[in-house]
Amino acid sequence: MAARGNALRARRASATLAALALLATVWACRPPGAKTEAIRFWALGREGEVVRELIPEFERRYPGLRVEVQQIPFTAAHEKLLTAVIGRNTPDLAQVGNTWVPEFVALSALEPLDEEIAASKAVRPAAFFPGIWETNEVDGRIWGVPWYVDTRVLFYRPDLLRAAGLPGPPKTWAEWRAALAGLKAIGAIGSYAILFPTDEWAQPVILGFQAGAAILRDGGQRGAFRAPEFRRAAEFYVSLFQEGYAPPLSNAQVSNVYQQFDSGDFGMWVTGPWDMGQFRARLAPSREPFWATAPLPSPDDPSTPGVSLAGGSSLVLFRGSARKKAAWKLLEFLSEPEQQARFYELSGDLPSVIETWERPALSRDPKASAFAVQLRHVRPAPKVPEWEAIVQRVAERFQEVLHGQKPLDAMLEALDQDVDRLLEKRRWLLAGRKDDAR
């Protein structure tokens, strides 16, 4: 026991000495009498935890700068950022969901980045996935830089597809329906062909994007859910429940999605990159061949994937910051391929810089290949501050149809009315700008 205790104390002493040596190296690089400038960086969820491991290299490179990382839970992040804007106590740099960018632009909270990007070697628009980069463009200016990306693809059971006599994942809606019919035919009692949680808005919106739906009309002033394109997508989505391919269950009603997928309770699922790590963490390595990923099917064209949603988080500078130049250096640092690769290793978040995908950790991962393809076929959400409220209504209204409470056309009419009310203030503001312009 004494020997084990001595060994433990020796390891702790060694770790302490290493940390002190690193600190001494950082401080030795500082010129005599130099002042340290502190950058306040707010990061969300696990990202706020793991990004701290990248900071020592940044501080070594810039001896006069120090980074204060504040980790904020995702559930509280939006409200905390809004409170900081109202209270004029914003950080210098922050991680935000890319669908939040238009809202903070409307509040005049963000610093435009066009000049910094034009002069930067590390942040080049062509280095990022185009559809993801576009999420940061509002009113012709750039307000954020993608930090990590996500989108949704098709997770499926290749063994079940083979058992159903299917050569591979579907590439069109017609093939998708045929694949679901084949999975249903071989499924056990109580199993389903696909899982579409009824409290998620992303699936019907993505199908709408694929069908060419605008979602909003009149410059983002009114809903466009009754348009033929969205109605086609909504009819396809609802039919998968009506024909018994998908169970009318919410996320809370699915007991263990990974185990149920593994046991064959359903053979397909549309979800995002966060679930690659979950599958690997929750299932034995021997089960790796029993799940795979593929780009989403297209409505009609088998030669190209259907579009998916451009998701992820961006890094933004706040207008009220007194340390914008220093914060921009940190943003550039986090956009370097080396830092993107390290951040992927730490967090599992997919890199926003395309060059990083050429490294072995991603290029040799067959599960990630579908995301590499899909990220070149994504579309941003409509850029209105009310988007989060709009999609909440989408989820709620579709549940009315899926549970037999309202027919499809009546639901789409009600959804348009809901969204028109949510956008009433936007119409008033835009009308006021037109009057001022006269």
N, C-alpha and C positions, 0 to 999 in steps of 0.2 A: 504493500500500500504506500509506504514511504517513497519507494522508487517511482511509482506512478505519480505521486504528488509532486516530486521534484521535477519530473519530466514535464508535467503540466505547467509548473511555475516557469520552467525554462522556455517553453513555447510562448507563454504570455510575455515574458521578458523580451524574447526575440521579436515578437510582433510589435511591442511597444517601441523598441529601438528602431525597427524599420520605419514605423510611422514618424518618429522623431527625425530620422534621417531624411525622409521625404519632405517634411516640413522645413528642415534646415536648408535643403536644396532650393525650395521655393523662395524662402526669405533671402538666401544668399544671392539670388538673381535680382533682387530689388536694389535699385541704386540708392546710395546713402541719402537719407532724409526724404525719400519718396513717400507720398501719401497713397493710401489704399482707397480705391473707389468701390463701394459695395453695390452690386447689381441685385435687385430684388426680382426673383424668378418664381412665379407660381406655376406648379405642374400638378396634374390631376391623377388621382388614384395611384396605381402601382408605378406609373411613369415617374411620379414625383419621388418615389423611393429609389428607383434604379438609376435615374439620371445623375444622382449624387456621385456615382462611381465614375462619371465622365469629367466631373468638375476639376479634380486635381490637375489633370493635363492642361485644361484651359487656364487655370491659375498659374501653372508653371510657364505657359507660353506668354501670358500677360501678367507679369509680376505686380503691376500696379492695380490689378482688378481682383475683386473677391466676389463670389457668388453666394447669395443667401437663398437657398431653395426652400420654399414653403409647399408642403404636400397638402393638397385639398381633396377631400372625397368627391368622386364624380357626382354623387347625389346632391351635394351642396354647392358645387362649383358655379353653376349658372347664377344662382341667387347671390353668392358671395361676390362674384365679379360685378354684377349689377349694383350691389350695395357699395362696392368700392368706387364705381364710376360716379354714383350719386354723391358719395361722401368725399370725392376727390382724393382718394387714397389708393389709387391703382398701383400695381407693381410696375416695374420697368418692362418686363417681358413676361408673357404668359402663354400657356397652352390653352387653346379653345377648340371646341368642336367646330368643324368647318361650316356646318349649317348655322352656327351662331354669328359668323362674321358679318352678314348683312345687318343684323340687329345692332351690333356694337358700332358699325359704320353709321347707322341712322342716329345713334346717340352721340356722334362726333367724339367717340372715345378712343379711336385708333389713329395711329400715325401712318399716312400713306408711305409706301416703301419703294416707289418707282425709281427715285433718284439713287437710293442705296443699291438697288438691284442692278441698275444700269452700270454702276461703277464696280460691281462685285465680280470676283473670279470664282467664288465658292457657290454663289446663288445665281444660277442661270436658268431661265424658264425652260429651255430645251432639255435640261437635265432631269426634269420631273415628268411624271405621267400627265399628258395634256388635260384630260378630264378632271384630274385632281387639282392641278394648278388653277384651272378655271374657277373652282369654288372660291378662290380668294380674290377674284376680279369682281368689283362692284362699281357701277357708274364709270367704267373706263379706267379705273385705277387699281393698283395692287395693294392689298391691306394685310396680307399674311403670307407665310411661306409654309408649305406642307411639311410637317415633321414626320408623321407616319401615316400610312394609308390603310384603308380597309374597303372592302366591297363584299357583295354576297355572291356565292357560286352554288353549284349543285353538289352536295355530298350524297354519295350513293353506295349501295352494296353491290360490287361487281359480281360476287358469287350468285346473288339472287337474280341479277339480270341474265346471267348465263343459264341459270336454271329455268328461267322463263323463255329461253330461246332467243334472247336479244344479243346482238353483236357488241353493243357498247352503249354509252350514255346517249340520250336523245339530242338531236341538233335542231329540231323544229318543234313547234307546239303540237303538230299532228303526231310526230314521233313520240313526243312526251306523253300524250294521251294514250298512245298504243303501249308504251312501256308501263304506264301505270295500270292499264288493263291486264297486261301480262303478269305484273307483280301481284295484283289482286287475285288473279286466277290461281296462283300457286301458294298464296298466303294461308296461314292457319287461321282458324276462327279467332276473331278479336284483333287481328293484325290489319294494318292499312298499308297502302302503297306509298304514301308520302305524308310528312308532317308539315302542316302550315298552321302554326299557332294563331288562333283567331284574334288575339289581342295585339298582334303585330301589324303595323301599317306598311312596312317596307315591301312586302310581297305584292299587294295589289298596286302600289305605286310603281314598282319596278316593271311589272307587266304593262302598266299604262305607258311608261317610257318606251318599252319595246314596241308597243303598237303605234307609237308616234304621238301620244297624247301630250298636250301642252300643260295639263293640270290646272293652270291659271290662264286667264285671258285678259285682254285690254291692258297689257302692260303690268300684269300682276295685280289687277284691281278687283277681279271677280273670279269665281270658281268656273272651271270648265269640265266638270265631271260628267255632264250629260252629252258631251261631244262624242261623235261616233267612235273615235279612236279609244277613248277611255272606256266607253261602254263595251266595246269588243273585249278589252282586257278584263273588265269586271265580270263579264258573262263567262269567260273562260275560267277565271279564278273560282267563281261561285259554283260552276258546274263540277269542279273536282270534288267538292263536298257533296253536292247533290247526287253524284254518281257513286258515292261511297269510297272514293279513292283517298280522301283525307278525313280525319276525325274532327268534329267541331269542338275542339278542346283548346283552352287557353294554356299559356305556359305553366300557370299554377296547377293545372289539372294533369300535367305530365309528370309522373313521379320521378323518373330518372332517365332523362333523354338519351344519355350515352349507353346505358345498359339496355334500354329498350331498342335502340338502333342496333346494338350488337346482337341482341336476341332475335331480331327480325320482326319486331312489332311494326316497323315501317322500313321501307327500303330506300327512301329518298328524303332529303331535308335540304331546304335552302337556308344557308347560314353563312357566317363570316369567318375570317382567319383566326379569331380568338378561339374557335372550337377545334382547330388543329391541335393546339396545345392541350386542350381539355381531353380530347380523344386519347392522346398519347399518355396523359397523366392518369386517366381513369381506366384504360383498358390495357391488358397485358401486351407486351411486344409481339407475342405470337398472333395477336389479332390484327396486326398492321395490314396484312393483305386483304382484310375483309371490309375495309372502307376506303373510298377513293373520292377524288374531287374532279369536277368538270366545269367548264364555262356554261353559263345559262343558255338554254335553247333560244333560238330566234323564232319569231312568229311564223316566218315563211322561208327564209333563206338559209339553207344548211351550210353555206360556205363561210358564214361569219357568225360569231356569237350574238345572242341578244344582249342589249345593253343592261348594265346593272347600275346601282347607285354609287356615286362618288362619295366615299366616306373617309373618315379619319380625323386627325387633329392637326391644327396649324399653330405656328408660333407667330405672335403679334407683338408689336410695340405699342405702348399706350401714349396718347398725345400728352398726357400730364407728366410724363417722366422727365426728370432733369438729367438723366443718364442715357439718352437715346444712342449716342455713339458707342458707348460701352456695351449696351444691351445688344446693339446690332452685331458687334464682334462675337458675342455669345451665340446669337442666332446663326451667324455664318459658320461658326465652329460646329454647331450641332447639325449643320447641313452637309458637312464633309463626308464623303463615302466611308472613311475609316470610322468616324463616330457613328454613322448610321448602321454600319455593320456591327459595331460593338453594342449599340443600343438594341439591335435585333436579338443578339445573343442574350442580353440581360432581360429583355421584356417579352420577346416573341412578337412585338409589333412589326408589321411589314414596313420596310424602308420606302420612303418617298422618292429617293434618288435612284434612277434607273440603273446606274452603273453598279450599285451595290448588289443588284440581283444577279450579276455575273459571277459573284463569289460562290464558292462551293456550298456554303451553308444553305443557300437558296437554289442555286442552279442544279444541284444534285438531289434536291428533295422533290420527288414526284407529286407529293400532295400540294406543294406550293406552285407547281407549274400552271395549274388552272387559274390561280390568282394572277400570275404573270401575264397570261393572255387576257383575262377579264379586265384587268386594270387599264388596258388599252381600249376598252369598250365600256366606258362608264359615262354617266351624265350627272351633272350637279342638280341638286334640288333647286326649285325656284328661289330666287334670291330676294325674299321678302322677310322682314323681321318677324312676321306672324307665323312662319313656317312650322315651328314646334307646336303651336296651338292647332294649326290646320291638320297636321297628321294625327293628332290625338282624336280629332273628330272623324278622320278617315277610319281609324281602327274601331271607334265606337259605332259608326254607322254600318260598317260591313258586318259587324256582329249581329245587328238586327236582321240582316238578310240570312246569314248563316244559321241563325236560330229560328228562322221561319216567322219572324215578327213583322216583316215588311217585304214587299216585292222589290225586285232590283230597281226598276225605273223610279218608283216612289222614293227609294232610298237615295238614288243619285240626285233627284230633285231636292230632297231635304239637305243633302250634303252641299249642293251648290248654295242653298240658302244660308246654311251655317257659315260657309266660307265667305259669302258676301257680307255677312254681318261682321265677321272677324276683320275684314279688309275695309270696313267703313271709314275708319280713321285714316287709312292710307289714301283712299279716294279724296277725302277732305283735304289732306295735306297737299296732294298732287294738284288738286283744283286751285288751291291757294297759290302754289308756285306759278301756275299758268296766269292767274290774275296779276301777280306781281310782275311777270314778264311783259305784260301789256303796258 
